[in-house]
Each structure stands twice: as C-alpha cells, then as structure tokens.
Amino acid sequence: MSAFLKGTGVALATPFKNDGSIDFDGVESLVEFCVNGGVEYLVVLGTTAESVTLSKEEKKSLVEHIVAVNDKRLPLVIGIGGNNTAAILQEIENTELSAFDAILSVVPMYNRPSQEGIYQHFKIINDQSPLPVLLYNVPSRTGTNMTAETTLKLAQLDKIVGIKEATGDFTQVLKILKDRPKDFLVISGDDALALPAVVAGGDGVISVIGQGFPEEFSKMIRFGLSGETKQAFEILYKLLPILDYAFEEGNPAGIKNILKNKGVCGDHLRLPLISVSTSLANKIKDYIKNNE
C-alpha cells in the first residue's frame, strides 16, 4: 500500500516574498519543476519548508495551494510532528488529509524522551492516524536518536509503514535493513548517503537537493534501485560538490539559493534563518553554471 514511497520524494521548501509572506507563484513554480523533473512524490510541511515558522492559517493555505497545483499527479506526504503528543493527535484530526497518502512524523525534539517514550508516542499516533505513518529520525535536529531496536519494534505496528532515517550513521541503517519486516520501507534522509542506502537494500530517499536537481537525483536513485550502480555513482560523484554546498550553511538556506540560481523561486528565508553568505552563493552559482 506504500509502494509510492519508493524512489525519490522531495521535502519542498517554502518560497517567501521580500516581505516574508508566502510566495504562492514560487510554490507553483517549485511544484512544477519537481513534477516535470520526474520525482516520485512530494513531501509537504517538512523541516525544509520552515514549517516551524508558519502559522496555522499559512500552513492551511500552503497545503491547499500545493494540492491544487499538484492536481493528483504525484502522491503527497504531509509532515505532522512535534514534541506534544496530544497536540499532534489534534492536528491530525483537524487537518484535511483527503489529498494525502501518508503522514511523516518526526521523533519528538527538545524534551528528549526515552526509547520507551518514543515508542509510546508513535504507538498512539499509529492507533489514531487515518493514514499510513512514516517515522522520521533526525537526531541532529531533535537531540535524540531513535535506535534501530525501537524502529524495528515500531515496524510491527499496522499503520507504521517505514522510516526516513537521517542519523548519518550507516551502521544503524544496516541494522534496520537487516531485520525489518518484509514491507517496511527504509528511506534515506541523508542526500549524500541515499545511494549507498539504496544499494544496501533501501527503498529511496526524501531529499532536499532533489528539488534543485530533480531529474538528476531521481534518475540516480532509479539506477540504484535497478542495480545499475555504475551509472548511479557517476551521477552522485558529479553532484557531490553541490551536496556539500547545499548544507554548508544550513538547510534550507543552501537549497533556496540553488533554486534561485535555477530560476525556480527566490531565496528569502524567515528568521532565525538567513540567506547564504556571498562566498557560498558564488560557489553555488559557479557549480550550476559549469554543470548546465
């Protein structure tokens, strides 16, 4: 039921205007760029969307616009997570989910629950979610690593269909791949490790850089999934410099500057995030110019 999550999903950035309001024309341009670039699905209201700076009304408007522009062409995943379990359940209940195929929910941040606390948090989301749930483990942001053992325990629950694994610890990825249930998806949340994870048996990626280079990145992952590793790694090695640049001064500052250079949308961010430095902007500009 969750086969659509195989391949390349992209965690969409949120374009903003000079005054900080949502640039809905930019949103449309970005969605079209990704759809036409051949990615398999879109992820809405993830970390890259600067979702923590969006009001409830802005989230609703942004979701409605993306749903309308996408027009059922690609599957959609929506990010609904946080560190207040009760509030997440209420948000799931109050969100119009009819256009979405799954929920992406992050390990609770800041309050740093134990492994059993993480399990109980996701278990109640599993029990009450009307949609399949994709776990998201990103300890660099949350302050807590969900262990492979906890992930595999959660994988036994009926609504939890996979994990976006972004520990940067490849051994942990391998542990999950080794003992996962048959239909449990292991999706990379690390762009640079996505292809190695796929070659090891993973199912794809939810990517940041994939929205800047949708054609190249999704082609690379498809090569990896089909066992054509030589062609896949040729693409990865070509993309390695821009992968570094995309995250050198934080996400989504890097990818927004890439999208600006590609003519997709502007690169404005909301505080406390700021645009990339002039030196990094020049490196990104030079890379794109030399690889067009």
Salt bridges, closest charged atoms under 4 A:
GLU32 OE2 - ARG73 NH2 2.83
GLU40 OE2 - ARG222 NH1 2.72
GLU50 OE2 - LYS256 NZ 2.64
GLU58 OE2 - ARG270 NH2 2.60
GLU64 OE2 - LYS60 NZ 2.78
GLU116 OE1 - LYS153 NZ 3.35
ASP127 OD2 - LYS123 NZ 3.20
ASP179 OD1 - LYS178 NZ 3.25
ASP203 OD1 - LYS6 NZ 3.62
ASP203 OD2 - ARG180 NH1 2.74
GLU234 OE2 - LYS230 NZ 2.84
GLU248 OE2 - LYS283 NZ 3.13
ASP267 OD2 - LYS260 NZ 3.99
